[in-house]
Amino acid sequence: MDGYEVAIRIHERFASLHERPLVVALTVSADKVTRENCLRVGVDGVLLKPFSLDKMKSVLSELLEKRLSRVVKP
């Protein structure tokens, strides 16, 4: 099972929830096809390996802020 299949299965598994888990792909490839495939299967963010803890925090913070802005509307 590759990462694309994992993302698909996560979405299937949690389909009944109001908000599905965020999915972040870890990859060594930054090419356009990889990013498009990640988006196609519902990956929310991509971290390029090797990555720093600061980069991981940045990606996760951005994704959580986007999600919270959809949930908490004034």
MOPAC internal coordinates of N, CA, C and O (Angstrom, degrees):
PM7 1SCF
backbone

  N    0.0000 0     0.00 0     0.00 0    0    0    0
  C    1.4439 1     0.00 0     0.00 0    1    0    0
  C    1.5349 1   107.42 1     0.00 0    2    1    0
  O    1.2310 1   121.08 1   -50.39 1    3    2    1
  N    1.3329 1   115.54 1   129.61 1    3    2    1
  C    1.4608 1   118.90 1   178.28 1    5    3    2
  C    1.5336 1   110.07 1   -97.13 1    6    5    3
  O    1.2310 1   120.86 1    -1.76 1    7    6    5
  N    1.3105 1   115.97 1   178.24 1    7    6    5
  C    1.4593 1   120.89 1  -177.76 1    9    7    6
  C    1.5131 1   114.07 1   -62.21 1   10    9    7
  O    1.2310 1   120.33 1   147.22 1   11   10    9
  N    1.3160 1   116.97 1   -32.78 1   11   10    9
  C    1.4660 1   120.14 1   178.44 1   13   11   10
  C    1.5325 1   109.96 1   -64.31 1   14   13   11
  O    1.2310 1   121.10 1   135.27 1   15   14   13
  N    1.3225 1   115.51 1   -44.73 1   15   14   13
  C    1.4648 1   120.38 1   178.86 1   17   15   14
  C    1.5309 1   110.83 1   -64.58 1   18   17   15
  O    1.2310 1   120.48 1   141.62 1   19   18   17
  N    1.3197 1   116.69 1   -38.38 1   19   18   17
  C    1.4692 1   119.95 1   177.26 1   21   19   18
  C    1.5252 1   110.22 1   -60.24 1   22   21   19
  O    1.2310 1   120.16 1   134.27 1   23   22   21
  N    1.3258 1   117.31 1   -45.73 1   23   22   21
  C    1.4687 1   120.96 1   179.63 1   25   23   22
  C    1.5275 1   110.89 1   -60.63 1   26   25   23
  O    1.2310 1   120.41 1   136.27 1   27   26   25
  N    1.3175 1   116.82 1   -43.73 1   27   26   25
  C    1.4666 1   121.06 1   178.84 1   29   27   26
  C    1.5264 1   110.26 1   -61.16 1   30   29   27
  O    1.2310 1   120.51 1   134.83 1   31   30   29
  N    1.3125 1   116.62 1   -45.17 1   31   30   29
  C    1.4735 1   120.10 1  -178.82 1   33   31   30
  C    1.5261 1   112.17 1   -66.97 1   34   33   31
  O    1.2310 1   120.17 1   143.75 1   35   34   33
  N    1.3126 1   117.29 1   -36.25 1   35   34   33
  C    1.4702 1   119.91 1   176.12 1   37   35   34
  C    1.5212 1   109.38 1   -60.57 1   38   37   35
  O    1.2310 1   120.56 1   133.94 1   39   38   37
  N    1.3234 1   116.54 1   -46.06 1   39   38   37
  C    1.4663 1   119.99 1   179.68 1   41   39   38
  C    1.5292 1   111.33 1   -62.80 1   42   41   39
  O    1.2310 1   120.34 1   138.93 1   43   42   41
  N    1.3164 1   116.96 1   -41.07 1   43   42   41
  C    1.4691 1   120.37 1   178.28 1   45   43   42
  C    1.5253 1   110.93 1   -64.59 1   46   45   43
  O    1.2310 1   120.85 1   136.28 1   47   46   45
  N    1.2987 1   115.97 1   -43.72 1   47   46   45
  C    1.4699 1   121.39 1  -176.71 1   49   47   46
  C    1.5282 1   112.41 1   -63.22 1   50   49   47
  O    1.2310 1   120.67 1   142.62 1   51   50   49
  N    1.3193 1   116.32 1   -37.38 1   51   50   49
  C    1.4610 1   120.69 1  -175.16 1   53   51   50
  C    1.5278 1   112.65 1  -106.85 1   54   53   51
  O    1.2310 1   120.34 1  -159.54 1   55   54   53
  N    1.3184 1   116.96 1    20.46 1   55   54   53
  C    1.4694 1   121.53 1  -176.56 1   57   55   54
  C    1.5222 1   112.95 1   -60.64 1   58   57   55
  O    1.2310 1   119.97 1   152.00 1   59   58   57
  N    1.3158 1   117.66 1   -28.00 1   59   58   57
  C    1.4648 1   120.18 1  -177.05 1   61   59   58
  C    1.5284 1   113.06 1   -80.45 1   62   61   59
  O    1.2310 1   119.87 1   169.51 1   63   62   61
  N    1.3082 1   117.85 1   -10.49 1   63   62   61
  C    1.4629 1   120.85 1   179.87 1   65   63   62
  C    1.5196 1   111.13 1   -78.66 1   66   65   63
  O    1.2310 1   120.99 1   -27.72 1   67   66   65
  N    1.3208 1   115.71 1   152.28 1   67   66   65
  C    1.4658 1   120.63 1   176.48 1   69   67   66
  C    1.5314 1   110.12 1   -62.01 1   70   69   67
  O    1.2310 1   120.27 1   134.92 1   71   70   69
  N    1.3133 1   117.08 1   -45.08 1   71   70   69
  C    1.4680 1   122.54 1   177.13 1   73   71   70
  C    1.5220 1   108.10 1  -122.70 1   74   73   71
  O    1.2310 1   120.65 1   -56.09 1   75   74   73
  N    1.3071 1   116.36 1   123.91 1   75   74   73
  C    1.4577 1   119.59 1   177.58 1   77   75   74
  C    1.5255 1   109.55 1   -78.25 1   78   77   75
  O    1.2310 1   120.05 1   -18.93 1   79   78   77
  N    1.3330 1   117.52 1   161.07 1   79   78   77
  C    1.4662 1   119.93 1   177.09 1   81   79   78
  C    1.5250 1   110.80 1   -63.02 1   82   81   79
  O    1.2310 1   120.94 1   -31.33 1   83   82   81
  N    1.3081 1   115.80 1   148.67 1   83   82   81
  C    1.4609 1   120.12 1   172.70 1   85   83   82
  C    1.5271 1   108.06 1   -73.33 1   86   85   83
  O    1.2310 1   120.67 1   -38.22 1   87   86   85
  N    1.3231 1   116.32 1   141.78 1   87   86   85
  C    1.4609 1   121.68 1   179.73 1   89   87   86
  C    1.5223 1   108.01 1  -121.16 1   90   89   87
  O    1.2310 1   121.23 1   -55.90 1   91   90   89
  N    1.3352 1   115.26 1   124.10 1   91   90   89
  C    1.4603 1   121.36 1   177.94 1   93   91   90
  C    1.5243 1   107.66 1  -118.76 1   94   93   91
  O    1.2310 1   120.82 1   -54.02 1   95   94   93
  N    1.3203 1   116.04 1   125.98 1   95   94   93
  C    1.4646 1   121.46 1   179.30 1   97   95   94
  C    1.5226 1   109.79 1   -87.85 1   98   97   95
  O    1.2310 1   121.07 1   -37.66 1   99   98   97
  N    1.3194 1   115.56 1   142.34 1   99   98   97
  C    1.4605 1   122.42 1   172.75 1  101   99   98
  C    1.5172 1   106.45 1  -111.25 1  102  101   99
  O    1.2310 1   120.28 1   -56.52 1  103  102  101
  N    1.3294 1   117.06 1   123.48 1  103  102  101
  C    1.4620 1   120.27 1  -174.94 1  105  103  102
  C    1.5266 1   110.77 1  -148.00 1  106  105  103
  O    1.2310 1   120.92 1   -22.14 1  107  106  105
  N    1.3157 1   115.84 1   157.86 1  107  106  105
  C    1.4606 1   121.07 1   173.58 1  109  107  106
  C    1.5199 1   110.60 1   -96.49 1  110  109  107
  O    1.2310 1   120.65 1   171.31 1  111  110  109
  N    1.3198 1   116.37 1    -8.69 1  111  110  109
  C    1.4590 1   121.11 1  -175.58 1  113  111  110
  C    1.5265 1   111.24 1  -103.49 1  114  113  111
  O    1.2310 1   121.11 1   -55.36 1  115  114  113
  N    1.3230 1   115.48 1   124.64 1  115  114  113
  C    1.4681 1   120.14 1   179.75 1  117  115  114
  C    1.5245 1   111.45 1  -105.14 1  118  117  115
  O    1.2310 1   120.33 1  -166.11 1  119  118  117
  N    1.3265 1   116.97 1    13.89 1  119  118  117
  C    1.4598 1   118.54 1  -175.18 1  121  119  118
  C    1.5274 1   112.12 1   -72.17 1  122  121  119
  O    1.2310 1   121.38 1   -17.18 1  123  122  121
  N    1.3185 1   114.97 1   162.82 1  123  122  121
  C    1.4632 1   122.75 1  -175.64 1  125  123  122
  C    1.5291 1   111.99 1   -61.31 1  126  125  123
  O    1.2310 1   120.20 1   139.08 1  127  126  125
  N    1.3201 1   117.23 1   -40.92 1  127  126  125
  C    1.4674 1   121.43 1  -178.20 1  129  127  126
  C    1.5323 1   110.37 1   -62.50 1  130  129  127
  O    1.2310 1   120.40 1   136.32 1  131  130  129
  N    1.3231 1   116.85 1   -43.68 1  131  130  129
  C    1.4681 1   120.19 1   178.99 1  133  131  130
  C    1.5160 1   110.58 1   -61.15 1  134  133  131
  O    1.2310 1   120.29 1   133.71 1  135  134  133
  N    1.3207 1   117.05 1   -46.29 1  135  134  133
  C    1.4710 1   120.59 1   179.91 1  137  135  134
  C    1.5322 1   110.84 1   -63.44 1  138  137  135
  O    1.2310 1   120.08 1   137.92 1  139  138  137
  N    1.3231 1   117.45 1   -42.08 1  139  138  137
  C    1.4724 1   120.61 1   178.55 1  141  139  138
  C    1.5245 1   111.25 1   -63.71 1  142  141  139
  O    1.2310 1   120.46 1   138.85 1  143  142  141
  N    1.3233 1   116.72 1   -41.15 1  143  142  141
  C    1.4651 1   120.31 1   177.84 1  145  143  142
  C    1.5266 1   111.19 1   -64.26 1  146  145  143
  O    1.2310 1   120.58 1   140.97 1  147  146  145
  N    1.3181 1   116.50 1   -39.03 1  147  146  145
  C    1.4648 1   120.30 1   177.29 1  149  147  146
  C    1.5251 1   110.34 1   -61.78 1  150  149  147
  O    1.2310 1   120.29 1   133.91 1  151  150  149
  N    1.3110 1   117.04 1   -46.09 1  151  150  149
  C    1.4649 1   120.62 1   178.87 1  153  151  150
  C    1.5264 1   110.95 1   -63.07 1  154  153  151
  O    1.2310 1   120.67 1   139.59 1  155  154  153
  N    1.3228 1   116.33 1   -40.41 1  155  154  153
  C    1.4678 1   121.53 1  -178.42 1  157  155  154
  C    1.5227 1   111.96 1   -58.81 1  158  157  155
  O    1.2310 1   119.76 1   142.64 1  159  158  157
  N    1.3210 1   118.06 1   -37.36 1  159  158  157
  C    1.4674 1   121.01 1  -177.87 1  161  159  158
  C    1.5251 1   112.68 1   -94.30 1  162  161  159
  O    1.2310 1   120.44 1  -174.60 1  163  162  161
  N    1.3285 1   116.77 1     5.40 1  163  162  161
  C    1.4591 1   119.95 1   174.35 1  165  163  162
  C    1.5111 1   116.26 1    90.70 1  166  165  163
  O    1.2310 1   120.26 1  -159.45 1  167  166  165
  N    1.3204 1   117.12 1    20.55 1  167  166  165
  C    1.4626 1   119.79 1   175.12 1  169  167  166
  C    1.5256 1   107.70 1   -71.42 1  170  169  167
  O    1.2310 1   120.98 1   -46.03 1  171  170  169
  N    1.3246 1   115.73 1   133.97 1  171  170  169
  C    1.4627 1   120.70 1  -175.75 1  173  171  170
  C    1.5221 1   113.22 1   -86.41 1  174  173  171
  O    1.2310 1   120.26 1   149.86 1  175  174  173
  N    1.3178 1   117.10 1   -30.14 1  175  174  173
  C    1.4548 1   120.87 1  -178.47 1  177  175  174
  C    1.5117 1   110.34 1  -152.94 1  178  177  175
  O    1.2310 1   121.12 1   -18.20 1  179  178  177
  N    1.3256 1   115.46 1   161.80 1  179  178  177
  C    1.4633 1   121.13 1  -179.16 1  181  179  178
  C    1.5207 1   108.85 1  -130.26 1  182  181  179
  O    1.2310 1   120.82 1   -49.16 1  183  182  181
  N    1.3197 1   116.04 1   130.84 1  183  182  181
  C    1.4577 1   122.76 1   172.91 1  185  183  182
  C    1.5186 1   107.97 1  -112.70 1  186  185  183
  O    1.2310 1   120.94 1   -51.12 1  187  186  185
  N    1.3207 1   115.81 1   128.88 1  187  186  185
  C    1.4635 1   120.26 1   178.21 1  189  187  186
  C    1.5196 1   109.68 1   -87.99 1  190  189  187
  O    1.2310 1   120.96 1   -47.34 1  191  190  189
  N    1.3403 1   115.77 1   132.66 1  191  190  189
  C    1.4603 1   121.05 1   177.55 1  193  191  190
  C    1.5204 1   109.26 1   -85.95 1  194  193  191
  O    1.2310 1   119.26 1   -36.47 1  195  194  193
  N    1.2978 1   119.01 1   143.53 1  195  194  193
  C    1.4596 1   126.12 1    -9.33 1  197  195  194
  C    1.5327 1   109.80 1   -74.72 1  198  197  195
  O    1.2310 1   120.62 1   -28.82 1  199  198  197
  N    1.3087 1   116.42 1   151.18 1  199  198  197
  C    1.4580 1   120.38 1   179.88 1  201  199  198
  C    1.5191 1   109.45 1  -128.48 1  202  201  199
  O    1.2310 1   121.54 1   -23.64 1  203  202  201
  N    1.3161 1   114.65 1   156.36 1  203  202  201
  C    1.4608 1   120.38 1   179.17 1  205  203  202
  C    1.5230 1   109.55 1   -93.42 1  206  205  203
  O    1.2310 1   121.04 1   -17.76 1  207  206  205
  N    1.3027 1   115.63 1   162.24 1  207  206  205
  C    1.4556 1   120.77 1   176.11 1  209  207  206
  C    1.5285 1   110.09 1   -61.42 1  210  209  207
  O    1.2310 1   120.44 1   142.43 1  211  210  209
  N    1.3312 1   116.77 1   -37.57 1  211  210  209
  C    1.4680 1   120.33 1   178.39 1  213  211  210
  C    1.5245 1   111.41 1   -63.07 1  214  213  211
  O    1.2310 1   120.01 1   139.00 1  215  214  213
  N    1.3226 1   117.58 1   -41.00 1  215  214  213
  C    1.4629 1   121.01 1   178.57 1  217  215  214
  C    1.5252 1   110.36 1   -65.24 1  218  217  215
  O    1.2310 1   120.39 1   137.87 1  219  218  217
  N    1.3274 1   116.85 1   -42.13 1  219  218  217
  C    1.4601 1   120.00 1   178.47 1  221  219  218
  C    1.5313 1   110.30 1   -62.16 1  222  221  219
  O    1.2310 1   120.17 1   135.48 1  223  222  221
  N    1.3213 1   117.27 1   -44.52 1  223  222  221
  C    1.4668 1   121.06 1   177.71 1  225  223  222
  C    1.5218 1   110.73 1   -59.94 1  226  225  223
  O    1.2310 1   120.61 1   139.13 1  227  226  225
  N    1.3193 1   116.45 1   -40.87 1  227  226  225
  C    1.4597 1   121.36 1  -179.20 1  229  227  226
  C    1.5299 1   111.51 1   -63.25 1  230  229  227
  O    1.2310 1   120.52 1   132.35 1  231  230  229
  N    1.3200 1   116.62 1   -47.65 1  231  230  229
  C    1.4678 1   121.14 1  -179.52 1  233  231  230
  C    1.5254 1   110.38 1   -63.58 1  234  233  231
  O    1.2310 1   120.18 1   133.94 1  235  234  233
  N    1.3248 1   117.26 1   -46.06 1  235  234  233
  C    1.4649 1   120.37 1  -179.45 1  237  235  234
  C    1.5259 1   111.62 1   -65.94 1  238  237  235
  O    1.2310 1   120.23 1   139.49 1  239  238  237
  N    1.3226 1   117.16 1   -40.51 1  239  238  237
  C    1.4717 1   120.42 1   178.24 1  241  239  238
  C    1.5187 1   111.04 1   -61.81 1  242  241  239
  O    1.2310 1   120.43 1   136.31 1  243  242  241
  N    1.3224 1   116.78 1   -43.69 1  243  242  241
  C    1.4644 1   121.14 1   179.25 1  245  243  242
  C    1.5314 1   111.18 1   -61.32 1  246  245  243
  O    1.2310 1   120.56 1   134.98 1  247  246  245
  N    1.3203 1   116.53 1   -45.02 1  247  246  245
  C    1.4649 1   120.38 1  -179.97 1  249  247  246
  C    1.5287 1   111.59 1   -65.05 1  250  249  247
  O    1.2310 1   120.61 1   137.76 1  251  250  249
  N    1.3187 1   116.43 1   -42.24 1  251  250  249
  C    1.4636 1   119.71 1   179.59 1  253  251  250
  C    1.5251 1   111.64 1   -67.33 1  254  253  251
  O    1.2310 1   120.24 1   141.30 1  255  254  253
  N    1.3270 1   117.14 1   -38.70 1  255  254  253
  C    1.4685 1   120.25 1   177.05 1  257  255  254
  C    1.5227 1   110.82 1   -62.04 1  258  257  255
  O    1.2310 1   120.17 1   137.13 1  259  258  257
  N    1.3285 1   117.27 1   -42.87 1  259  258  257
  C    1.4675 1   120.83 1   177.80 1  261  259  258
  C    1.5226 1   110.63 1   -61.08 1  262  261  259
  O    1.2310 1   120.74 1   135.33 1  263  262  261
  N    1.3228 1   116.19 1   -44.67 1  263  262  261
  C    1.4632 1   119.76 1  -179.17 1  265  263  262
  C    1.5284 1   110.42 1   -64.67 1  266  265  263
  O    1.2310 1   120.35 1   134.32 1  267  266  265
  N    1.3095 1   116.95 1   -45.68 1  267  266  265
  C    1.4623 1   119.83 1  -179.15 1  269  267  266
  C    1.5218 1   111.82 1   -64.51 1  270  269  267
  O    1.2310 1   120.07 1   145.58 1  271  270  269
  N    1.3209 1   117.47 1   -34.42 1  271  270  269
  C    1.4658 1   119.65 1   179.83 1  273  271  270
  C    1.5238 1   111.08 1   -67.45 1  274  273  271
  O    1.2310 1   120.11 1   152.52 1  275  274  273
  N    1.3324 1   117.40 1   -27.48 1  275  274  273
  C    1.4706 1   120.80 1   176.11 1  277  275  274
  C    1.5233 1   111.06 1   -76.88 1  278  277  275
  O    1.2310 1   120.61 1   146.85 1  279  278  277
  N    1.3246 1   116.44 1   -33.15 1  279  278  277
  C    1.4572 1   121.26 1  -176.01 1  281  279  278
  C    1.5248 1   111.43 1   -81.50 1  282  281  279
  O    1.2310 1   120.68 1   137.08 1  283  282  281
  N    1.3309 1   116.31 1   -42.92 1  283  282  281
  C    1.4638 1   121.45 1  -175.98 1  285  283  282
  C    1.5181 1   108.96 1  -104.76 1  286  285  283
  O    1.2310 1   120.81 1   -89.30 1  287  286  285
  N    1.3150 1   116.06 1    90.70 1  287  286  285
  C    1.4698 1   121.30 1   178.02 1  289  287  286
  C    1.5211 1   107.90 1  -102.90 1  290  289  287
  O    1.2310 1   120.19 1   -43.38 1  291  290  289
  N    1.3447 1   117.24 1   136.62 1  291  290  289
  C    1.4748 1   119.75 1  -179.97 1  293  291  290
  C    1.5173 1   112.64 1   -67.08 1  294  293  291
  O    1.2310 1   120.10 1   180.00 1  295  294  293

